[in-house]
Amino acid sequence: IAKRFPLPLANWQRTPVTVTFVCADNVGIATCPSPQSVSLEGSGQTVSGTAVDQVGREATAQETFNVDLTPPVVTLTTPVDGLVTASASVVVTAAVSDALSGVGIVNCNGIATPVVDGVVTCTAALRPGRNAITVSARDVAGHSSSAGVMVTRASTATRLTLSPAARTLLVDETATLSLRDDFGVPAPGATWSSTNPAVVALSTDDPPVLTALVPGT
């Protein structure tokens, strides 16, 4: 008798498989096949073993199985990462594929969505501020993968937030500030200055890179 470990999921092995053989005979076993391991991907793979009893009679057992060790491929095509929009929703599209066991379940921003010709499409609602957009897929063998971007829904800003509001630096240490509105959108075009440029120097970037020069405030 041939036995495999681990057991398959939907007739697919998601990890390397080991086939062991259990041999029994009324007059005694002379040889019993050793366990065999398979770590190559592919469908219709066969492992067989032959047992021989004490009088030379033979019996063969085999296991045929499919091995998929690779998760599906998810490529999010729209929207682009870092998109800033005033819209209340955004169309999400992604290419999803799996070369072995095939695509099983796909969630487009948390909603189960069918794959048509290798493409999944859905519409994701956006709340004000930053939104995580994710497409995840699981193949028939049980492997999962995902791809995601950040999209910001902007509106009329009512305040700006400087982060960090306070910072202690060692001499020659550098740091970068972040200035964002209440929707999480970077606020460009700010005018930056140091009350004591001999203590802290600012680069010309927006936001600038701060460099601590000497002890001070």
C-alpha positions in Angstrom: 0.0 0.0 0.0 1.3 3.5 -0.9 0.5 6.4 1.4 1.3 10.1 0.9 1.9 12.9 3.4 0.6 15.5 3.8 -2.9 14.9 2.4 -3.8 17.0 -0.7 -6.2 20.0 -0.9 -8.6 19.7 -3.8 -6.3 17.0 -5.3 -3.2 19.3 -5.1 -0.2 19.1 -2.8 0.9 22.6 -1.6 4.1 21.4 -0.1 6.7 18.7 -1.0 5.1 15.2 -0.7 6.5 12.0 0.8 5.2 8.6 -0.3 5.7 5.7 2.1 4.9 2.1 1.5 3.3 -0.4 3.8 4.1 -4.0 3.0 2.5 -7.2 4.3 2.5 -10.9 3.2 1.4 -14.2 4.7 4.8 -15.7 4.1 6.9 -12.7 4.9 8.3 -9.7 3.1 11.8 -9.8 1.7 12.0 -6.2 0.5 9.8 -3.2 1.0 10.3 0.1 -0.9 11.9 3.0 1.0 9.9 6.3 1.3 10.2 8.6 -1.7 9.9 12.4 -1.6 8.9 14.7 -4.5 9.5 18.4 -4.5 9.1 19.2 -8.2 6.0 21.1 -9.3 3.7 19.6 -11.9 0.5 17.6 -12.4 0.1 13.9 -12.9 3.3 12.9 -11.2 3.6 9.2 -10.2 5.6 7.4 -7.6 5.6 3.6 -7.5 7.3 1.0 -5.4 7.5 -2.8 -5.6 7.5 -5.2 -2.7 8.9 -8.7 -2.9 8.0 -11.5 -0.5 10.1 -14.4 0.7 9.3 -16.6 -2.3 10.0 -14.0 -4.9 6.4 -12.8 -5.7 6.1 -9.1 -6.4 3.4 -6.5 -5.9 3.5 -2.8 -7.0 1.7 0.1 -5.5 1.7 3.7 -6.8 0.4 7.2 -6.0 -0.3 9.8 -8.6 -0.5 13.4 -7.5 -0.3 17.1 -8.4 2.2 19.5 -6.8 1.8 23.2 -6.6 4.4 25.1 -4.5 3.9 28.6 -6.0 1.4 31.2 -4.9 -0.7 33.0 -7.6 0.6 36.2 -9.2 -1.4 39.4 -8.5 -0.5 42.6 -10.4 -2.5 45.6 -9.5 -2.8 47.8 -12.6 -5.1 50.6 -11.4 -5.2 52.8 -9.4 -1.5 53.8 -9.1 0.0 53.9 -5.7 -0.2 57.4 -4.1 -3.2 58.6 -6.2 -4.9 61.6 -4.8 -8.5 62.1 -6.0 -11.6 64.0 -4.9 -13.9 61.1 -6.1 -15.9 59.0 -3.6 -14.8 55.8 -5.3 -12.1 54.4 -7.6 -12.1 51.6 -10.1 -9.7 48.8 -9.2 -8.2 46.4 -11.8 -5.6 43.7 -11.4 -4.2 40.8 -13.4 -4.4 37.5 -11.6 -2.9 34.2 -12.7 -1.7 30.8 -11.4 0.1 28.4 -13.7 -0.5 25.2 -11.8 -3.5 24.5 -9.7 -5.3 27.6 -11.0 -6.9 30.6 -9.4 -9.5 29.8 -6.7 -10.8 32.8 -4.8 -10.1 36.4 -5.5 -11.1 39.4 -3.2 -11.0 42.8 -4.7 -10.7 45.2 -1.7 -12.4 42.7 0.5 -15.2 41.7 -1.9 -15.2 38.3 -3.6 -14.9 39.0 -7.3 -14.8 36.7 -10.4 -11.7 36.7 -12.7 -12.6 37.2 -16.3 -9.8 36.5 -18.9 -7.2 36.8 -16.2 -8.4 40.2 -15.0 -10.4 41.2 -11.9 -12.3 44.5 -11.7 -14.2 46.2 -8.9 -15.2 49.6 -7.6 -13.8 50.6 -4.1 -15.4 53.2 -2.0 -13.1 55.9 -0.6 -13.4 57.6 2.7 -11.8 61.0 3.3 -8.1 60.6 3.8 -5.9 57.7 3.0 -7.3 54.4 1.8 -5.6 51.0 1.4 -6.7 49.2 -1.8 -5.8 45.5 -1.9 -6.4 42.6 -4.3 -5.8 39.2 -2.8 -5.9 35.8 -4.5 -5.8 32.1 -3.4 -5.1 29.3 -5.7 -6.8 25.9 -5.6 -3.8 24.4 -3.7 -4.3 27.0 -0.9 -1.4 29.4 -1.6 -2.3 33.2 -1.2 -0.8 36.4 -2.4 -1.9 40.0 -2.7 -1.0 43.4 -4.1 -2.0 46.8 -2.7 -1.7 50.6 -3.1 -2.6 53.7 -1.1 -5.2 56.1 -2.5 -6.1 59.4 -0.8 -9.4 61.1 -1.1 -8.8 64.8 -0.8 -11.2 67.6 0.0 -11.0 71.1 1.3 -8.4 71.2 4.0 -9.2 72.9 7.3 -5.9 72.3 9.1 -2.3 71.3 8.6 -0.3 68.9 10.9 3.4 69.0 11.3 5.0 65.7 12.2 6.9 65.4 14.4 5.8 68.5 16.2 9.0 68.4 18.3 12.3 66.6 17.7 15.6 66.2 19.5 18.7 65.7 17.3 22.3 65.0 18.0 24.9 67.2 16.3 25.2 66.2 12.6 22.0 64.1 12.8 19.4 64.7 10.1 15.7 64.4 10.0 12.8 65.1 7.7 9.5 66.7 8.7 6.1 65.9 7.2 3.4 68.5 6.6 -0.1 67.1 5.8 -3.6 68.3 5.7 -6.5 66.7 7.7 -7.0 64.2 4.8 -3.4 62.9 5.0 -2.4 64.7 1.8 1.1 66.2 1.7 0.9 70.0 1.7 3.3 71.4 -0.9 4.5 74.9 -1.3 5.1 75.7 2.3 7.7 78.3 3.3 10.3 76.8 5.7 12.8 78.6 7.8 14.9 78.2 10.9 14.9 80.7 13.7 18.5 79.9 14.3 20.2 78.6 11.1 23.5 78.3 13.1 21.9 75.6 15.2 19.6 73.8 12.6 20.2 74.1 8.8 17.4 73.4 6.3 17.8 72.0 2.8 15.9 73.5 -0.1 13.7 70.4 -0.4 9.9 70.6 0.4 9.7 69.4 3.1 13.3 70.2 4.0 16.0 67.9 5.5 17.0 69.3 8.9 20.6 69.1 10.0 21.7 69.7 13.6 24.9 71.8 13.5 25.6 72.7 17.2 23.9 72.4 20.5 21.0 74.8 20.8 17.2 75.2 20.3 
